[in-house]
Amino acid sequence: MIYRTFFGDVGCDISLPKENNKKLVIICPGLPSDPSNYEIMDFLSDNGFLSIYVRYSGTWGSYGTFLKNSPVNDIIGIIDTISKNKFFVDSSNSKNVLLDFKEIILLGTSFGGSIALVCGAKSKFVKKIIALSPIVDYKDHAKNSNYFEESINTLGDYLKRAYGKTYDFTKDSWKNFIAGGLDLNPVDYIDKLNKKEVVILSGMEDKTISVKRVEKFFEKIPSKKKEHHLLKNFGHLSLRKIDKKFLRELLVN
């Protein structure tokens, strides 16, 4: 069963585990995303994980303006709230539903991978971060001749054409975002990842994000518990493309 709730202005979908392993997975989606796809949440529930799918401010029915502030703030706010209160309010009947967990794992893809890395670095409650094809430096993305990367400049126009108000942002906020003006750059938080478990997955054929850049970022992470998996014959990664058995191993171990 999928519950819907709000933490402040931020809407979330929540799935409770069938047999609780006391691990909470917070899903940080990429751009664009499809929160109506509950396959990943069903998979997590079947394997004992509590999961929360976040609808960033100004997206998919959440209040606010997308990219006015960093979506990192959305995730940090949720983490702080549930770590203190251990419940959420079911939107269908306004009843409190208990959350039973001892460990928080952030799972993000691309844009969401960036958010997961920064949130994980900033939050004392996060133990593990799993980032698929994360953009690690928005300030330098597609601007450095040492790395082959596709620009994300036109992504904003596409989001407006294809999704309308689903992603409610202004031209100015988009320009600020792609210029690296938001608190969203994993490269700024490398040192703060020293006590975290960090798992990064990269598709070797990724044209959007330079695998070489991600490798250099990974090498600088001071954590003793880190893994970088390079997947052959894969391009830009998403949760739908990852083998579920492999993902379960990453979450459990």
Secondary structure, 3 states (H helix, E strand, C coil): CEEEEEECCEEEEEECCCCCCCEEEEEECCCCCCCCCCHHHHHHHHCCEEEEEEECCCECCCCCCCCCCCCHHHHHHHHHHHHHHCEEECCCCCCEEECCCCEEEEEEECHHHHHHHHHHHHCCCEEEEEEECCCCCCCCCCCCCCCCCCCCCCHHHHHHHHHHHHECCCHHHHHHHHCCCCCCCHHHHHHHHCCCEEEEEEECCCCCCCHHHHHHHHHHCCCCCEEEEEECCCCCCCCCCCCHHHHHHHHHC
